[in-house]
Amino acid sequence: MRGFKSFESADAFLDLRRITYNFVRGDVTRAMRAGISLELGWNRLEGLIKI
């Protein structure tokens, strides 16, 4: 819990980290390998936020 005020905030951070890893990071993300296409555009993080 280093740096987090509660377990809920730590859990929210880990959820965001998991989403970032699966949909935004790298050239070929796990979502792409699984056949999930969201058409997020060049800036994947911004596109994911706008959805």
C-alpha distance matrix in Angstrom:
0.0 3.8 6.1 5.3 7.6 7.4 7.2 10.3 9.3 6.8 9.9 12.3 11.1 11.5 14.8 16.0 15.3 17.2 20.0 20.3 20.7 23.2 25.3 25.2 24.6 27.6 31.2 31.1 28.0 27.3 28.6 31.9 32.4 32.0 34.6 32.6 34.1 32.7 35.0 32.3 34.6 34.1 30.8 28.8 25.7 28.0 30.0 27.1 26.1 29.7 30.1
3.8 0.0 3.8 5.7 8.5 9.8 10.5 13.1 11.2 9.0 12.5 14.2 12.2 13.1 16.6 17.0 16.0 18.5 21.1 20.8 21.2 24.1 26.1 25.4 24.4 27.3 31.0 31.3 28.5 28.3 29.8 32.7 33.3 33.4 36.0 33.9 35.1 33.7 35.6 32.7 34.6 33.7 30.4 28.8 25.6 27.9 30.3 27.7 26.6 30.3 31.1
6.1 3.8 0.0 3.8 6.7 9.2 10.8 12.5 9.8 8.7 12.5 13.2 11.2 13.1 16.3 16.1 15.6 18.6 20.7 20.1 21.1 24.1 25.6 24.6 24.0 27.0 30.7 31.3 28.5 28.6 29.8 32.7 33.7 33.8 36.0 33.7 34.5 32.8 34.4 31.3 33.1 32.2 28.7 27.4 24.0 25.8 28.5 26.1 24.6 28.2 29.3
5.3 5.7 3.8 0.0 3.8 5.6 7.3 8.8 6.3 5.9 9.6 10.4 9.3 11.4 14.1 14.4 14.6 17.3 19.2 19.3 20.6 23.1 24.6 24.0 24.0 27.2 30.9 31.1 28.0 27.8 28.6 31.8 32.9 32.5 34.7 32.2 33.2 31.3 33.2 30.3 32.4 32.0 28.4 26.8 23.3 25.0 27.4 24.7 23.1 26.6 27.4
7.6 8.5 6.7 3.8 0.0 3.8 7.2 8.4 6.8 7.9 11.1 11.7 11.7 14.0 16.2 16.7 17.6 20.0 21.7 22.1 23.6 25.9 27.2 26.9 27.1 30.6 34.1 34.3 31.1 30.7 31.2 34.5 35.7 35.1 37.2 34.5 35.5 33.4 35.4 32.5 34.8 34.5 30.9 29.3 25.7 27.1 29.4 26.7 24.7 27.9 28.8
7.4 9.8 9.2 5.6 3.8 0.0 3.8 5.3 5.5 6.5 8.7 10.1 11.0 12.7 14.5 15.8 16.9 18.7 20.5 21.5 22.9 24.8 26.3 26.5 26.9 30.4 33.9 33.6 30.2 29.4 29.8 33.3 34.3 33.4 35.5 32.9 34.2 32.3 34.6 32.0 34.6 34.7 31.2 29.2 25.8 27.3 29.2 26.1 24.4 27.6 27.9
7.2 10.5 10.8 7.3 7.2 3.8 0.0 3.8 5.5 5.1 6.0 8.6 9.9 10.5 12.2 14.3 15.2 16.3 18.4 19.9 20.9 22.4 24.3 24.9 25.3 28.7 32.1 31.5 28.0 26.9 27.3 30.9 31.7 30.5 32.9 30.4 32.0 30.4 33.1 30.7 33.5 33.8 30.5 28.1 24.9 26.8 28.3 25.0 23.7 27.0 26.9
10.3 13.1 12.5 8.8 8.4 5.3 3.8 0.0 3.8 5.4 5.0 6.1 8.6 9.9 10.5 12.4 14.2 15.2 16.6 18.4 19.9 21.1 22.6 23.3 24.2 27.9 31.1 30.4 26.8 25.8 25.7 29.3 30.5 29.1 31.1 28.4 29.8 27.9 30.6 28.2 31.2 31.7 28.4 26.0 22.8 24.3 25.6 22.3 20.8 23.9 23.7
9.3 11.2 9.8 6.3 6.8 5.5 5.5 3.8 0.0 3.8 5.4 5.0 6.2 8.7 9.8 10.7 12.3 14.2 15.5 16.5 18.4 20.1 21.2 21.4 22.2 25.8 29.2 28.9 25.5 25.0 25.1 28.5 29.8 28.9 30.8 28.0 29.0 27.0 29.2 26.6 29.2 29.4 25.9 23.9 20.4 21.9 23.7 20.7 18.9 22.2 22.6
6.8 9.0 8.7 5.9 7.9 6.5 5.1 5.4 3.8 0.0 3.8 5.5 5.1 6.3 8.7 10.0 10.5 12.3 14.4 15.3 16.4 18.4 20.1 20.3 20.6 24.0 27.5 27.1 23.8 23.1 23.7 27.0 28.0 27.3 29.6 27.1 28.4 26.8 29.1 26.5 29.1 29.1 25.8 23.6 20.4 22.4 24.1 21.0 19.9 23.4 23.6
9.9 12.5 12.5 9.6 11.1 8.7 6.0 5.0 5.4 3.8 0.0 3.8 5.4 5.1 6.2 8.7 9.8 10.5 12.5 14.2 15.2 16.6 18.4 19.2 19.9 23.4 26.6 25.8 22.2 21.1 21.3 24.9 25.8 24.7 26.9 24.4 26.0 24.5 27.2 25.0 27.9 28.3 25.2 22.6 19.6 21.8 22.9 19.5 18.7 22.1 21.7
12.3 14.2 13.2 10.4 11.7 10.1 8.6 6.1 5.0 5.5 3.8 0.0 3.8 5.5 5.1 6.3 8.6 9.9 10.8 12.4 14.3 15.5 16.6 17.2 18.4 22.1 25.2 24.6 21.1 20.4 20.2 23.7 25.1 24.1 25.9 23.0 24.1 22.2 24.6 22.2 25.1 25.6 22.4 19.9 16.7 18.5 19.8 16.4 15.2 18.6 18.5
11.1 12.2 11.2 9.3 11.7 11.0 9.9 8.6 6.2 5.1 5.4 3.8 0.0 3.8 5.4 5.2 6.1 8.6 10.0 10.5 12.3 14.3 15.5 15.5 16.0 19.6 23.0 22.8 19.5 19.3 19.6 22.8 24.2 23.7 25.6 23.0 23.9 22.1 24.2 21.5 24.0 24.0 20.7 18.4 15.2 17.4 19.1 16.1 15.1 18.8 19.1
11.5 13.1 13.1 11.4 14.0 12.7 10.5 9.9 8.7 6.3 5.1 5.5 3.8 0.0 3.8 5.4 4.9 6.1 8.6 9.7 10.4 12.2 14.2 14.8 15.0 18.4 21.7 21.0 17.6 16.8 17.5 20.8 21.8 21.2 23.5 21.2 22.7 21.4 23.8 21.5 24.1 24.2 21.3 18.6 15.9 18.6 19.8 16.6 16.4 20.1 19.8
14.8 16.6 16.3 14.1 16.2 14.5 12.2 10.5 9.8 8.7 6.2 5.1 5.4 3.8 0.0 3.8 5.4 5.1 6.3 8.6 9.9 10.7 12.2 13.5 14.5 18.1 21.0 20.1 16.4 15.4 15.4 18.9 20.1 19.1 21.1 18.4 19.9 18.5 21.1 19.0 22.1 22.7 19.9 16.9 14.4 16.9 17.5 14.0 13.9 17.4 16.6
16.0 17.0 16.1 14.4 16.7 15.8 14.3 12.4 10.7 10.0 8.7 6.3 5.2 5.4 3.8 0.0 3.8 5.4 5.2 6.1 8.6 10.0 10.6 10.9 12.2 16.0 19.0 18.6 15.2 15.1 14.9 18.1 19.8 19.3 20.9 18.1 18.8 17.0 19.1 16.6 19.3 19.6 16.6 13.9 11.0 13.4 14.6 11.3 11.0 14.7 14.6
15.3 16.0 15.6 14.6 17.6 16.9 15.2 14.2 12.3 10.5 9.8 8.6 6.1 4.9 5.4 3.8 0.0 3.8 5.5 5.1 6.1 8.6 10.2 10.1 10.2 13.7 17.0 16.8 13.5 13.5 14.3 17.2 18.5 18.5 20.5 18.2 19.2 17.9 19.9 17.4 19.7 19.6 16.7 14.1 11.6 14.7 16.0 13.1 13.5 17.2 17.2
17.2 18.5 18.6 17.3 20.0 18.7 16.3 15.2 14.2 12.3 10.5 9.9 8.6 6.1 5.1 5.4 3.8 0.0 3.8 5.5 5.1 6.2 8.6 9.9 10.2 13.5 16.4 15.3 11.7 10.8 11.5 14.8 15.7 15.3 17.6 15.5 17.0 16.3 18.8 16.9 19.6 19.9 17.6 14.4 12.7 15.9 16.3 13.1 14.3 17.7 16.9
20.0 21.1 20.7 19.2 21.7 20.5 18.4 16.6 15.5 14.4 12.5 10.8 10.0 8.6 6.3 5.2 5.5 3.8 0.0 3.8 5.4 5.2 5.9 7.6 9.3 12.8 15.2 14.2 10.6 10.3 9.8 13.0 14.8 14.2 15.8 13.1 14.1 12.8 15.3 13.3 16.3 17.0 14.7 11.3 9.7 12.7 12.7 9.3 10.8 14.1 13.1
20.3 20.8 20.1 19.3 22.1 21.5 19.9 18.4 16.5 15.3 14.2 12.4 10.5 9.7 8.6 6.1 5.1 5.5 3.8 0.0 3.8 5.6 5.6 5.1 6.2 10.0 12.9 12.7 9.6 10.5 10.6 13.1 15.0 15.5 16.8 14.4 14.8 13.4 15.1 12.5 14.8 14.8 12.2 9.2 7.5 11.0 11.7 9.1 10.6 14.0 13.9
20.7 21.2 21.1 20.6 23.6 22.9 20.9 19.9 18.4 16.4 15.2 14.3 12.3 10.4 9.9 8.6 6.1 5.1 5.4 3.8 0.0 3.8 5.9 6.1 5.3 8.4 11.4 10.7 7.5 7.9 9.3 11.7 12.8 13.6 15.6 14.0 14.9 14.6 16.4 14.4 16.5 16.2 14.3 11.3 10.5 14.2 14.6 12.2 14.2 17.4 16.9
23.2 24.1 24.1 23.1 25.9 24.8 22.4 21.1 20.1 18.4 16.6 15.5 14.3 12.2 10.7 10.0 8.6 6.2 5.2 5.6 3.8 0.0 3.8 6.3 6.9 9.3 11.3 9.6 5.8 5.2 5.7 8.7 9.9 10.1 12.1 10.3 11.8 11.9 14.1 12.9 15.4 16.0 14.6 11.1 11.1 14.6 13.9 11.3 14.0 16.7 15.5
25.3 26.1 25.6 24.6 27.2 26.3 24.3 22.6 21.2 20.1 18.4 16.6 15.5 14.2 12.2 10.6 10.2 8.6 5.9 5.6 5.9 3.8 0.0 3.8 6.3 8.8 10.2 9.1 5.8 6.9 5.7 7.8 10.4 10.8 11.5 9.1 9.3 8.7 10.6 9.1 11.7 12.6 11.3 7.6 8.2 11.4 10.3 8.1 11.2 13.5 12.4
25.2 25.4 24.6 24.0 26.9 26.5 24.9 23.3 21.4 20.3 19.2 17.2 15.5 14.8 13.5 10.9 10.1 9.9 7.6 5.1 6.1 6.3 3.8 0.0 3.8 6.7 8.7 9.0 6.8 9.2 9.0 10.0 12.7 13.9 14.4 12.2 11.6 10.6 11.3 8.8 10.5 10.2 8.5 5.4 5.8 9.4 9.3 8.1 10.7 13.2 13.2
24.6 24.4 24.0 24.0 27.1 26.9 25.3 24.2 22.2 20.6 19.9 18.4 16.0 15.0 14.5 12.2 10.2 10.2 9.3 6.2 5.3 6.9 6.3 3.8 0.0 3.8 7.0 7.9 6.2 9.0 10.2 10.9 12.7 14.6 15.7 14.3 14.2 13.8 14.3 12.1 13.1 12.0 10.5 8.3 8.7 12.3 12.8 11.8 14.1 16.8 17.0
27.6 27.3 27.0 27.2 30.6 30.4 28.7 27.9 25.8 24.0 23.4 22.1 19.6 18.4 18.1 16.0 13.7 13.5 12.8 10.0 8.4 9.3 8.8 6.7 3.8 0.0 3.8 5.6 5.9 9.3 11.1 10.6 11.9 14.7 15.6 15.1 14.7 15.1 15.1 13.4 13.6 12.0 11.6 10.1 11.5 14.8 15.0 14.6 17.2 19.5 19.6
31.2 31.0 30.7 30.9 34.1 33.9 32.1 31.1 29.2 27.5 26.6 25.2 23.0 21.7 21.0 19.0 17.0 16.4 15.2 12.9 11.4 11.3 10.2 8.7 7.0 3.8 0.0 3.8 6.3 9.9 11.2 9.4 10.8 14.0 14.3 14.3 13.5 14.4 13.8 12.9 12.5 11.1 11.9 10.7 13.1 15.9 15.4 15.6 18.7 20.3 20.2
31.1 31.3 31.3 31.1 34.3 33.6 31.5 30.4 28.9 27.1 25.8 24.6 22.8 21.0 20.1 18.6 16.8 15.3 14.2 12.7 10.7 9.6 9.1 9.0 7.9 5.6 3.8 0.0 3.8 6.8 8.2 6.1 7.0 10.4 11.0 11.4 11.4 13.1 13.3 13.1 13.6 13.1 13.9 11.8 14.2 17.2 16.1 15.6 19.0 20.7 19.9
28.0 28.5 28.5 28.0 31.1 30.2 28.0 26.8 25.5 23.8 22.2 21.1 19.5 17.6 16.4 15.2 13.5 11.7 10.6 9.6 7.5 5.8 5.8 6.8 6.2 5.9 6.3 3.8 0.0 3.8 5.3 5.2 6.5 8.8 10.1 9.7 10.3 11.6 12.7 12.2 13.6 13.7 13.6 10.7 12.4 15.7 14.6 13.4 16.7 18.7 17.7
27.3 28.3 28.6 27.8 30.7 29.4 26.9 25.8 25.0 23.1 21.1 20.4 19.3 16.8 15.4 15.1 13.5 10.8 10.3 10.5 7.9 5.2 6.9 9.2 9.0 9.3 9.9 6.8 3.8 0.0 3.8 5.4 5.1 6.2 8.7 8.7 10.7 12.4 14.5 14.3 16.4 17.0 16.8 13.5 14.7 18.0 16.8 14.8 18.1 20.2 18.5
28.6 29.8 29.8 28.6 31.2 29.8 27.3 25.7 25.1 23.7 21.3 20.2 19.6 17.5 15.4 14.9 14.3 11.5 9.8 10.6 9.3 5.7 5.7 9.0 10.2 11.1 11.2 8.2 5.3 3.8 0.0 3.8 5.4 5.1 6.3 5.1 7.3 9.0 11.5 11.8 14.4 15.8 15.7 12.1 13.6 16.5 14.5 12.5 16.0 17.6 15.6
31.9 32.7 32.7 31.8 34.5 33.3 30.9 29.3 28.5 27.0 24.9 23.7 22.8 20.8 18.9 18.1 17.2 14.8 13.0 13.1 11.7 8.7 7.8 10.0 10.9 10.6 9.4 6.1 5.2 5.4 3.8 0.0 3.8 5.4 5.1 5.4 6.3 9.0 10.4 11.5 13.2 14.5 15.3 12.2 14.6 17.2 15.0 13.9 17.7 18.8 17.0
32.4 33.3 33.7 32.9 35.7 34.3 31.7 30.5 29.8 28.0 25.8 25.1 24.2 21.8 20.1 19.8 18.5 15.7 14.8 15.0 12.8 9.9 10.4 12.7 12.7 11.9 10.8 7.0 6.5 5.1 5.4 3.8 0.0 3.8 5.4 7.5 9.5 12.5 14.2 15.3 16.9 17.9 18.7 15.7 17.8 20.7 18.7 17.4 21.0 22.4 20.4
32.0 33.4 33.8 32.5 35.1 33.4 30.5 29.1 28.9 27.3 24.7 24.1 23.7 21.2 19.1 19.3 18.5 15.3 14.2 15.5 13.6 10.1 10.8 13.9 14.6 14.7 14.0 10.4 8.8 6.2 5.1 5.4 3.8 0.0 3.8 5.7 8.9 11.9 14.4 15.7 18.1 19.7 20.2 16.8 18.6 21.3 19.0 17.1 20.7 21.9 19.4
34.6 36.0 36.0 34.7 37.2 35.5 32.9 31.1 30.8 29.6 26.9 25.9 25.6 23.5 21.1 20.9 20.5 17.6 15.8 16.8 15.6 12.1 11.5 14.4 15.7 15.6 14.3 11.0 10.1 8.7 6.3 5.1 5.4 3.8 0.0 3.8 6.2 9.8 11.9 14.0 16.2 18.2 19.2 16.1 18.4 20.6 17.8 16.5 20.2 20.8 18.1
32.6 33.9 33.7 32.2 34.5 32.9 30.4 28.4 28.0 27.1 24.4 23.0 23.0 21.2 18.4 18.1 18.2 15.5 13.1 14.4 14.0 10.3 9.1 12.2 14.3 15.1 14.3 11.4 9.7 8.7 5.1 5.4 7.5 5.7 3.8 0.0 3.8 6.5 9.4 11.3 14.0 16.4 16.9 13.6 15.5 17.5 14.6 13.0 16.6 17.2 14.4
34.1 35.1 34.5 33.2 35.5 34.2 32.0 29.8 29.0 28.4 26.0 24.1 23.9 22.7 19.9 18.8 19.2 17.0 14.1 14.8 14.9 11.8 9.3 11.6 14.2 14.7 13.5 11.4 10.3 10.7 7.3 6.3 9.5 8.9 6.2 3.8 0.0 3.8 5.8 8.3 10.7 13.4 14.4 11.5 14.0 15.4 12.2 11.5 15.2 15.1 12.7
32.7 33.7 32.8 31.3 33.4 32.3 30.4 27.9 27.0 26.8 24.5 22.2 22.1 21.4 18.5 17.0 17.9 16.3 12.8 13.4 14.6 11.9 8.7 10.6 13.8 15.1 14.4 13.1 11.6 12.4 9.0 9.0 12.5 11.9 9.8 6.5 3.8 0.0 3.8 5.5 8.7 11.9 12.2 9.3 11.5 12.3 8.8 8.2 11.7 11.4 9.0
35.0 35.6 34.4 33.2 35.4 34.6 33.1 30.6 29.2 29.1 27.2 24.6 24.2 23.8 21.1 19.1 19.9 18.8 15.3 15.1 16.4 14.1 10.6 11.3 14.3 15.1 13.8 13.3 12.7 14.5 11.5 10.4 14.2 14.4 11.9 9.4 5.8 3.8 0.0 3.8 5.6 9.1 10.4 8.5 11.4 11.5 8.0 9.1 12.4 11.5 10.1
32.3 32.7 31.3 30.3 32.5 32.0 30.7 28.2 26.6 26.5 25.0 22.2 21.5 21.5 19.0 16.6 17.4 16.9 13.3 12.5 14.4 12.9 9.1 8.8 12.1 13.4 12.9 13.1 12.2 14.3 11.8 11.5 15.3 15.7 14.0 11.3 8.3 5.5 3.8 0.0 3.8 6.8 7.0 5.0 7.8 7.8 4.6 6.2 9.4 9.0 8.6
34.6 34.6 33.1 32.4 34.8 34.6 33.5 31.2 29.2 29.1 27.9 25.1 24.0 24.1 22.1 19.3 19.7 19.6 16.3 14.8 16.5 15.4 11.7 10.5 13.1 13.6 12.5 13.6 13.6 16.4 14.4 13.2 16.9 18.1 16.2 14.0 10.7 8.7 5.6 3.8 0.0 3.8 5.6 5.8 9.2 8.7 6.4 9.2 11.8 11.1 11.6
34.1 33.7 32.2 32.0 34.5 34.7 33.8 31.7 29.4 29.1 28.3 25.6 24.0 24.2 22.7 19.6 19.6 19.9 17.0 14.8 16.2 16.0 12.6 10.2 12.0 12.0 11.1 13.1 13.7 17.0 15.8 14.5 17.9 19.7 18.2 16.4 13.4 11.9 9.1 6.8 3.8 0.0 3.8 5.9 9.0 8.9 8.2 11.0 13.1 13.1 14.3
30.8 30.4 28.7 28.4 30.9 31.2 30.5 28.4 25.9 25.8 25.2 22.4 20.7 21.3 19.9 16.6 16.7 17.6 14.7 12.2 14.3 14.6 11.3 8.5 10.5 11.6 11.9 13.9 13.6 16.8 15.7 15.3 18.7 20.2 19.2 16.9 14.4 12.2 10.4 7.0 5.6 3.8 0.0 3.8 5.7 5.6 6.2 8.7 10.2 10.9 12.7
28.8 28.8 27.4 26.8 29.3 29.2 28.1 26.0 23.9 23.6 22.6 19.9 18.4 18.6 16.9 13.9 14.1 14.4 11.3 9.2 11.3 11.1 7.6 5.4 8.3 10.1 10.7 11.8 10.7 13.5 12.1 12.2 15.7 16.8 16.1 13.6 11.5 9.3 8.5 5.0 5.8 5.9 3.8 0.0 3.8 5.5 5.0 6.0 8.6 9.9 10.7
25.7 25.6 24.0 23.3 25.7 25.8 24.9 22.8 20.4 20.4 19.6 16.7 15.2 15.9 14.4 11.0 11.6 12.7 9.7 7.5 10.5 11.1 8.2 5.8 8.7 11.5 13.1 14.2 12.4 14.7 13.6 14.6 17.8 18.6 18.4 15.5 14.0 11.5 11.4 7.8 9.2 9.0 5.7 3.8 0.0 3.8 5.4 5.1 6.3 8.7 10.2
28.0 27.9 25.8 25.0 27.1 27.3 26.8 24.3 21.9 22.4 21.8 18.5 17.4 18.6 16.9 13.4 14.7 15.9 12.7 11.0 14.2 14.6 11.4 9.4 12.3 14.8 15.9 17.2 15.7 18.0 16.5 17.2 20.7 21.3 20.6 17.5 15.4 12.3 11.5 7.8 8.7 8.9 5.6 5.5 3.8 0.0 3.8 5.4 5.1 6.3 8.9
30.0 30.3 28.5 27.4 29.4 29.2 28.3 25.6 23.7 24.1 22.9 19.8 19.1 19.8 17.5 14.6 16.0 16.3 12.7 11.7 14.6 13.9 10.3 9.3 12.8 15.0 15.4 16.1 14.6 16.8 14.5 15.0 18.7 19.0 17.8 14.6 12.2 8.8 8.0 4.6 6.4 8.2 6.2 5.0 5.4 3.8 0.0 3.8 5.4 5.2 6.5
27.1 27.7 26.1 24.7 26.7 26.1 25.0 22.3 20.7 21.0 19.5 16.4 16.1 16.6 14.0 11.3 13.1 13.1 9.3 9.1 12.2 11.3 8.1 8.1 11.8 14.6 15.6 15.6 13.4 14.8 12.5 13.9 17.4 17.1 16.5 13.0 11.5 8.2 9.1 6.2 9.2 11.0 8.7 6.0 5.1 5.4 3.8 0.0 3.8 5.5 5.4
26.1 26.6 24.6 23.1 24.7 24.4 23.7 20.8 18.9 19.9 18.7 15.2 15.1 16.4 13.9 11.0 13.5 14.3 10.8 10.6 14.2 14.0 11.2 10.7 14.1 17.2 18.7 19.0 16.7 18.1 16.0 17.7 21.0 20.7 20.2 16.6 15.2 11.7 12.4 9.4 11.8 13.1 10.2 8.6 6.3 5.1 5.4 3.8 0.0 3.8 5.6
29.7 30.3 28.2 26.6 27.9 27.6 27.0 23.9 22.2 23.4 22.1 18.6 18.8 20.1 17.4 14.7 17.2 17.7 14.1 14.0 17.4 16.7 13.5 13.2 16.8 19.5 20.3 20.7 18.7 20.2 17.6 18.8 22.4 21.9 20.8 17.2 15.1 11.4 11.5 9.0 11.1 13.1 10.9 9.9 8.7 6.3 5.2 5.5 3.8 0.0 3.8
30.1 31.1 29.3 27.4 28.8 27.9 26.9 23.7 22.6 23.6 21.7 18.5 19.1 19.8 16.6 14.6 17.2 16.9 13.1 13.9 16.9 15.5 12.4 13.2 17.0 19.6 20.2 19.9 17.7 18.5 15.6 17.0 20.4 19.4 18.1 14.4 12.7 9.0 10.1 8.6 11.6 14.3 12.7 10.7 10.2 8.9 6.5 5.4 5.6 3.8 0.0
